[in-house]
Every structure is written in structure tokens, then in C-alpha cells.
Amino acid sequence: MTPKEIAAHYNAKVFDTPEAAKAAGFVLTETAAPRNVWNKASAASALVLKLREQKERGEVEEIGLVIEPFRVTGCYKPHPSEAPAS
């Protein structure tokens, strides 16, 4: 599966840039810069699984991935009452 397919499978939003994720109210988490396509999919899977656990526990409202050509970053949208002040 590709990183986009992994995101779709777990109902995670997909962003092209970290700035786009931040503009949508998401908070960035870990970033992985894998050396090849297979490692990129593996990194995306690991990131989204961690985020999915947080969502299942009710810690975050929404999850997402920032998928760039040479790296992938996890992100989440906090609950409205917990949104960081800008």
C-alpha cells in the first residue's frame, strides 16, 4: 500500500506540506525521512497507527499525514477546547 492508501484506510487526512496541515488546525508530530518507497510506506503506517491509538482513546479529534516526496509526517487535530493558542 502507498502512504495515501494507508491514510485512506485509517480515515486520516492527507496534506502535501506541513504548512497546509498547520493551516487546517493540525499539530505536527514525528517526521520520518525514509530512503526508498517501501520504507516510506512503512513509516507512514507506523505514524498513522500511533495516531489512530490516540484517536481511539479520545485524545485527538482527527488524524492526518503530511506526505512529501522524501518524508512523511504525522499530524493530529486537537479537540476544540484543547487547541493551542496561536
Backbone as JSON Lines, residues from 0, in Angstrom:
{"i":0,"aa":"M","n":[0.83,-1.18,0.0],"ca":[0.0,0.0,0.0],"c":[0.88,1.25,0.0]}
{"i":1,"aa":"T","n":[0.4,2.27,-0.64],"ca":[1.12,3.54,-0.66],"c":[0.75,4.34,0.59]}
{"i":2,"aa":"P","n":[1.53,5.36,0.93],"ca":[1.17,6.2,2.08],"c":[-0.24,6.79,1.97]}
{"i":3,"aa":"K","n":[-0.66,7.18,0.77],"ca":[-2.01,7.74,0.6],"c":[-3.08,6.67,0.84]}
{"i":4,"aa":"E","n":[-2.81,5.44,0.4],"ca":[-3.76,4.35,0.63],"c":[-3.84,4.01,2.12]}
{"i":5,"aa":"I","n":[-2.7,4.06,2.79],"ca":[-2.67,3.81,4.24],"c":[-3.5,4.87,4.96]}
{"i":6,"aa":"A","n":[-3.32,6.13,4.58],"ca":[-4.08,7.22,5.19],"c":[-5.58,7.02,4.95]}
{"i":7,"aa":"A","n":[-5.95,6.66,3.74],"ca":[-7.36,6.45,3.42],"c":[-7.94,5.29,4.25]}
{"i":8,"aa":"H","n":[-7.17,4.24,4.42],"ca":[-7.61,3.07,5.17],"c":[-7.95,3.43,6.63]}
{"i":9,"aa":"Y","n":[-7.18,4.35,7.2],"ca":[-7.39,4.75,8.6],"c":[-8.13,6.07,8.74]}
{"i":10,"aa":"N","n":[-8.75,6.53,7.67],"ca":[-9.51,7.8,7.68],"c":[-8.67,8.97,8.16]}
{"i":11,"aa":"A","n":[-7.44,9.02,7.7],"ca":[-6.54,10.13,8.04],"c":[-6.53,11.12,6.89]}
{"i":12,"aa":"K","n":[-6.54,12.39,7.22],"ca":[-6.44,13.43,6.19],"c":[-5.03,13.41,5.6]}
{"i":13,"aa":"V","n":[-4.9,13.81,4.35],"ca":[-3.61,13.86,3.68],"c":[-3.31,15.3,3.29]}
{"i":14,"aa":"F","n":[-2.09,15.73,3.62],"ca":[-1.63,17.07,3.27],"c":[-0.34,16.96,2.46]}
{"i":15,"aa":"D","n":[-0.1,17.94,1.6],"ca":[1.11,17.96,0.77],"c":[2.27,18.67,1.45]}
{"i":16,"aa":"T","n":[1.96,19.57,2.39],"ca":[3.03,20.32,3.06],"c":[2.68,20.47,4.54]}
{"i":17,"aa":"P","n":[3.69,20.63,5.37],"ca":[3.42,20.89,6.79],"c":[2.62,22.16,7.0]}
{"i":18,"aa":"E","n":[2.85,23.15,6.18],"ca":[2.14,24.42,6.29],"c":[0.64,24.24,6.06]}
{"i":19,"aa":"A","n":[0.29,23.37,5.1],"ca":[-1.13,23.11,4.81],"c":[-1.79,22.44,6.01]}
{"i":20,"aa":"A","n":[-1.09,21.52,6.65],"ca":[-1.63,20.85,7.82],"c":[-1.85,21.85,8.96]}
{"i":21,"aa":"K","n":[-0.85,22.7,9.19],"ca":[-0.96,23.7,10.25],"c":[-2.11,24.66,9.97]}
{"i":22,"aa":"A","n":[-2.27,25.07,8.71],"ca":[-3.35,25.99,8.33],"c":[-4.72,25.37,8.57]}
{"i":23,"aa":"A","n":[-4.8,24.04,8.5],"ca":[-6.07,23.34,8.73],"c":[-6.3,23.05,10.21]}
{"i":24,"aa":"G","n":[-5.39,23.52,11.07],"ca":[-5.57,23.35,12.51],"c":[-4.94,22.09,13.08]}
{"i":25,"aa":"F","n":[-4.07,21.45,12.3],"ca":[-3.41,20.23,12.76],"c":[-2.08,20.54,13.42]}
{"i":26,"aa":"V","n":[-1.71,19.69,14.37],"ca":[-0.43,19.8,15.08],"c":[0.48,18.71,14.54]}
{"i":27,"aa":"L","n":[1.7,19.06,14.15],"ca":[2.64,18.08,13.6],"c":[3.26,17.25,14.71]}
{"i":28,"aa":"T","n":[3.52,15.97,14.39],"ca":[4.18,15.08,15.35],"c":[5.52,14.63,14.75]}
{"i":29,"aa":"E","n":[5.74,13.35,14.72],"ca":[7.0,12.79,14.23],"c":[7.13,12.9,12.71]}
{"i":30,"aa":"T","n":[8.39,13.01,12.26],"ca":[8.71,13.01,10.84],"c":[9.69,11.9,10.56]}
{"i":31,"aa":"A","n":[9.47,11.2,9.45],"ca":[10.4,10.16,9.01],"c":[10.85,10.51,7.6]}
{"i":32,"aa":"A","n":[12.14,10.32,7.34],"ca":[12.71,10.59,6.02],"c":[13.32,9.29,5.48]}
{"i":33,"aa":"P","n":[12.48,8.36,5.04],"ca":[12.99,7.07,4.57],"c":[13.75,7.18,3.25]}
{"i":34,"aa":"R","n":[14.59,6.17,3.01],"ca":[15.45,6.19,1.82],"c":[14.78,5.68,0.56]}
{"i":35,"aa":"N","n":[13.68,4.93,0.69],"ca":[13.04,4.4,-0.52],"c":[11.53,4.31,-0.33]}
{"i":36,"aa":"V","n":[10.84,3.94,-1.39],"ca":[9.38,3.91,-1.4],"c":[8.83,2.93,-0.37]}
{"i":37,"aa":"W","n":[9.43,1.75,-0.24],"ca":[8.91,0.75,0.7],"c":[9.05,1.25,2.13]}
{"i":38,"aa":"N","n":[10.16,1.87,2.44],"ca":[10.34,2.4,3.79],"c":[9.39,3.57,4.05]}
{"i":39,"aa":"K","n":[9.05,4.32,3.01],"ca":[8.12,5.45,3.17],"c":[6.74,4.92,3.57]}
{"i":40,"aa":"A","n":[6.31,3.85,2.94],"ca":[5.02,3.26,3.28],"c":[5.05,2.69,4.69]}
{"i":41,"aa":"S","n":[6.15,2.08,5.06],"ca":[6.3,1.52,6.4],"c":[6.28,2.64,7.45]}
{"i":42,"aa":"A","n":[6.96,3.74,7.17],"ca":[6.98,4.88,8.08],"c":[5.58,5.47,8.21]}
{"i":43,"aa":"A","n":[4.88,5.61,7.1],"ca":[3.52,6.15,7.13],"c":[2.61,5.26,7.97]}
{"i":44,"aa":"S","n":[2.75,3.97,7.8],"ca":[1.95,3.03,8.57],"c":[2.22,3.15,10.06]}
{"i":45,"aa":"A","n":[3.48,3.22,10.44],"ca":[3.84,3.34,11.86],"c":[3.29,4.63,12.46]}
{"i":46,"aa":"L","n":[3.42,5.73,11.73],"ca":[2.93,7.01,12.23],"c":[1.41,7.01,12.39]}
{"i":47,"aa":"V","n":[0.7,6.52,11.38],"ca":[-0.76,6.56,11.44],"c":[-1.3,5.6,12.5]}
{"i":48,"aa":"L","n":[-0.61,4.49,12.76],"ca":[-1.07,3.58,13.8],"c":[-0.96,4.21,15.18]}
{"i":49,"aa":"K","n":[0.12,4.96,15.43],"ca":[0.27,5.66,16.71],"c":[-0.84,6.7,16.87]}
{"i":50,"aa":"L","n":[-1.1,7.42,15.79],"ca":[-2.14,8.45,15.83],"c":[-3.53,7.84,15.99]}
{"i":51,"aa":"R","n":[-3.76,6.71,15.35],"ca":[-5.06,6.04,15.46],"c":[-5.34,5.63,16.91]}
{"i":52,"aa":"E","n":[-4.29,5.17,17.59],"ca":[-4.46,4.81,19.0],"c":[-4.89,6.02,19.83]}
{"i":53,"aa":"Q","n":[-4.28,7.17,19.55],"ca":[-4.67,8.39,20.27],"c":[-6.12,8.76,19.98]}
{"i":54,"aa":"K","n":[-6.53,8.59,18.72],"ca":[-7.9,8.91,18.35],"c":[-8.88,7.96,19.02]}
{"i":55,"aa":"E","n":[-8.54,6.69,19.08],"ca":[-9.42,5.7,19.72],"c":[-9.57,5.97,21.21]}
{"i":56,"aa":"R","n":[-8.53,6.5,21.83],"ca":[-8.59,6.83,23.26],"c":[-9.3,8.16,23.5]}
{"i":57,"aa":"G","n":[-9.64,8.87,22.42],"ca":[-10.33,10.13,22.54],"c":[-9.42,11.31,22.83]}
{"i":58,"aa":"E","n":[-8.12,11.12,22.65],"ca":[-7.16,12.19,22.93],"c":[-7.12,13.25,21.83]}
{"i":59,"aa":"V","n":[-7.47,12.88,20.6],"ca":[-7.44,13.82,19.47],"c":[-8.74,13.7,18.68]}
{"i":60,"aa":"E","n":[-9.07,14.77,17.98],"ca":[-10.3,14.8,17.2],"c":[-10.13,14.12,15.85]}
{"i":61,"aa":"E","n":[-9.01,14.39,15.18],"ca":[-8.78,13.91,13.82],"c":[-7.3,13.63,13.63]}
{"i":62,"aa":"I","n":[-6.97,12.7,12.71],"ca":[-5.56,12.4,12.44],"c":[-5.25,12.65,10.97]}
{"i":63,"aa":"G","n":[-3.96,12.78,10.67],"ca":[-3.56,13.03,9.29],"c":[-2.11,12.7,9.05]}
{"i":64,"aa":"L","n":[-1.73,12.75,7.78],"ca":[-0.35,12.55,7.35],"c":[0.03,13.64,6.37]}
{"i":65,"aa":"V","n":[1.23,14.16,6.53],"ca":[1.8,15.08,5.55],"c":[2.73,14.23,4.7]}
{"i":66,"aa":"I","n":[2.37,14.05,3.43],"ca":[3.13,13.19,2.54],"c":[3.87,14.06,1.53]}
{"i":67,"aa":"E","n":[5.18,14.16,1.74],"ca":[6.05,14.93,0.85],"c":[6.9,13.94,0.05]}
{"i":68,"aa":"P","n":[7.58,14.39,-1.0],"ca":[8.36,13.46,-1.82],"c":[9.4,12.63,-1.04]}
{"i":69,"aa":"F","n":[10.08,13.22,-0.07],"ca":[11.15,12.49,0.6],"c":[10.96,12.34,2.11]}
{"i":70,"aa":"R","n":[9.74,12.62,2.58],"ca":[9.47,12.41,4.0],"c":[7.97,12.35,4.25]}
{"i":71,"aa":"V","n":[7.63,11.82,5.42],"ca":[6.24,11.71,5.84],"c":[6.17,12.13,7.3]}
{"i":72,"aa":"T","n":[5.14,12.92,7.64],"ca":[4.97,13.45,8.99],"c":[3.56,13.16,9.47]}
{"i":73,"aa":"G","n":[3.45,12.73,10.72],"ca":[2.14,12.53,11.32],"c":[1.61,13.85,11.84]}
{"i":74,"aa":"C","n":[0.3,13.96,11.92],"ca":[-0.31,15.17,12.48],"c":[-1.68,14.81,13.05]}
{"i":75,"aa":"Y","n":[-2.14,15.65,13.95],"ca":[-3.46,15.45,14.54],"c":[-4.11,16.78,14.79]}
{"i":76,"aa":"K","n":[-5.44,16.73,14.85],"ca":[-6.22,17.92,15.17],"c":[-6.71,17.76,16.6]}
{"i":77,"aa":"P","n":[-6.31,18.65,17.49],"ca":[-6.76,18.54,18.88],"c":[-8.26,18.86,18.98]}
{"i":78,"aa":"H","n":[-8.84,18.43,20.07],"ca":[-10.24,18.79,20.33],"c":[-10.33,20.3,20.43]}
{"i":79,"aa":"P","n":[-11.43,20.9,20.01],"ca":[-11.56,22.37,20.02],"c":[-11.17,23.03,21.35]}
{"i":80,"aa":"S","n":[-11.49,22.42,22.45],"ca":[-11.17,23.02,23.75],"c":[-9.68,22.95,24.08]}
{"i":81,"aa":"E","n":[-8.94,22.1,23.34],"ca":[-7.52,21.92,23.62],"c":[-6.63,22.55,22.55]}
{"i":82,"aa":"A","n":[-7.19,23.25,21.61],"ca":[-6.42,23.82,20.51],"c":[-5.36,24.77,21.07]}
{"i":83,"aa":"P","n":[-4.11,24.67,20.55],"ca":[-3.06,25.56,21.02],"c":[-3.33,27.0,20.6]}
{"i":84,"aa":"A","n":[-2.98,27.91,21.45],"ca":[-3.17,29.33,21.14],"c":[-2.19,29.76,20.06]}
{"i":85,"aa":"S","n":[-2.66,30.54,19.12],"ca":[-1.8,30.99,18.02],"c":[-1.29,32.39,18.27]}
